[in-house]
Amino acid sequence: PAALLFFKLTDTLQWYATTFRDPMMLQPPEWFMAFIYCEAFLQLPFFPVAAYAFLKGGCKWIRTPAIIYSTHVATTLFPILMHILFHDFSTSEHLGPQTLRERLTLLSLYVPYLLIPLLILFTMVYNPYYNQVEKRKRK
């Protein structure tokens, strides 16, 4: 069962990389691997905490962690998007995007990973609910 799942996931990864011409998934550059480690050890642990805070509601303490998370993710996405747009993939071992259409198709798969953190950031910065300073009672 576990081996079958592994092979299915491997086949899915191969299908994705071939269909959308994303060689970074099959042979990631070192800088991309650094982003993957950041995602695994910094971003993924944030998800259950954020899910709890947003689903429960009324958790203003999520503002600072959400701002840190969203700026980190948005910052890592810019080099990825620029790599997709401007890198010469003709030297890649695996097939990469060659035409502008292929680059834009691949770019469209990564853009949501930029837009969602930006929406979180703007919500945390500009939403009056998360901007209110709490008044503390004096004894």
Secondary structure as the mmCIF struct_conf table of DSSP 4:
data_model
#
loop_
_struct_conf.conf_type_id
_struct_conf.id
_struct_conf.beg_label_comp_id
_struct_conf.beg_label_asym_id
_struct_conf.beg_label_seq_id
_struct_conf.end_label_comp_id
_struct_conf.end_label_asym_id
_struct_conf.end_label_seq_id
HELX_RH_AL_P HELX_RH_AL_P1 ALA A 2 THR A 19
TURN_TY1_P TURN_TY1_P1 PHE A 20 ARG A 21
HELX_RH_AL_P HELX_RH_AL_P2 PRO A 23 LEU A 26
BEND BEND1 GLN A 27 GLN A 27
HELX_RH_AL_P HELX_RH_AL_P3 GLU A 30 CYS A 38
HELX_RH_PI_P HELX_RH_PI_P1 GLU A 39 GLN A 43
HELX_RH_AL_P HELX_RH_AL_P4 LEU A 44 LYS A 56
HELX_RH_3T_P HELX_RH_3T_P1 LYS A 60 ILE A 62
HELX_RH_AL_P HELX_RH_AL_P5 ARG A 63 PHE A 86
HELX_RH_3T_P HELX_RH_3T_P2 PHE A 89 THR A 91
BEND BEND2 GLU A 93 HIS A 94
BEND BEND3 THR A 99 THR A 99
HELX_RH_AL_P HELX_RH_AL_P6 LEU A 100 TYR A 110
TURN_TY1_P TURN_TY1_P2 VAL A 111 VAL A 111
HELX_RH_AL_P HELX_RH_AL_P7 PRO A 112 TYR A 126
HELX_RH_AL_P HELX_RH_AL_P8 PRO A 128 ASN A 131
HELX_LH_PP_P HELX_LH_PP_P1 GLN A 132 ARG A 138
#
